[in-house]
């Protein structure tokens, strides 16, 4: 996917950038270089490659540090709602803002 100078002008307009002609030409080269790299990466066959949760796991054995899924805090709903102007059945009541 190669961009044209008109594409760069449109992108600059959408981004509310005012670019000189020399800046547009330089940006065109940079953007086309970026899209060239993306096309090369998209062409790589990654079937059968397991996804990594961290790049470090490609070079060393990394263990996930997961905590046990357990409740560690006490219920403080009443304390937290004490300063609320209106509460009903443990829920904050707010004025209707959409009709």
C-alpha positions in Angstrom: 0.0 0.0 0.0 1.8 3.1 -1.2 0.5 6.5 -0.3 0.4 9.4 -2.7 1.1 13.1 -2.0 -2.6 13.7 -2.0 -3.0 11.1 0.8 -0.4 12.9 2.9 -2.2 16.2 2.4 -5.5 14.6 3.4 -3.9 13.0 6.5 -2.2 16.4 7.5 -5.6 18.1 7.0 -7.4 15.6 9.2 -4.7 16.0 11.9 -4.9 19.7 11.5 -1.3 20.0 10.5 0.1 22.6 8.2 3.0 21.1 6.3 5.4 22.7 3.8 5.9 20.9 0.5 9.3 19.7 1.7 7.8 18.3 4.9 5.1 16.6 3.0 7.7 14.9 0.7 9.7 13.7 3.7 6.6 12.5 5.5 5.5 10.6 2.4 8.8 8.7 2.3 8.6 7.9 6.0 5.0 6.7 5.8 5.6 4.6 2.8 8.6 3.1 4.6 6.5 2.3 7.5 3.8 0.6 5.4 6.6 -1.4 3.6 7.7 -2.8 6.9 4.1 -3.7 7.9 3.7 -5.5 4.5 6.9 -7.5 5.2 5.7 -8.4 8.6 2.3 -9.5 7.3 4.0 -11.7 4.8 5.7 -13.8 7.5 4.0 -17.2 8.1 3.2 -17.4 11.8 1.0 -20.5 11.7 2.0 -22.8 14.5 3.8 -20.1 16.5 2.5 -19.8 20.0 1.7 -16.3 21.2 4.0 -14.9 23.9 2.6 -13.2 26.9 5.9 -11.3 27.3 8.9 -11.0 24.9 11.2 -12.3 27.6 9.7 -15.7 27.4 11.3 -16.1 23.9 14.8 -16.0 25.5 14.3 -17.3 29.0 11.9 -19.3 31.1 9.4 -16.9 32.7 6.9 -18.0 35.3 3.6 -16.2 35.6 3.2 -14.6 39.0 -0.5 -15.0 39.6 -2.1 -14.3 42.9 -4.9 -16.5 44.2 -8.3 -15.2 43.4 -9.6 -14.6 46.9 -11.4 -11.7 48.6 -8.9 -9.7 50.7 -11.0 -6.6 51.6 -13.9 -6.4 53.9 -17.3 -5.0 52.8 -17.4 -1.3 53.5 -20.4 -0.3 51.4 -22.2 1.5 54.2 -19.1 3.4 55.2 -18.4 4.4 51.5 -22.1 5.5 50.9 -22.4 7.5 54.1 -21.6 10.8 52.4 -23.9 10.1 49.4 -26.9 12.4 49.1 -29.3 9.5 48.3 -28.9 5.7 48.6 -31.4 2.9 48.3 -30.8 -0.8 48.7 -27.1 -0.3 48.7 -27.1 1.7 45.4 -26.3 5.3 44.8 -29.3 7.3 43.5 -28.6 9.9 41.0 -30.9 12.4 39.1 -32.1 11.4 35.7 -30.1 13.2 33.1 -31.4 11.6 29.9 -35.0 11.8 28.9 
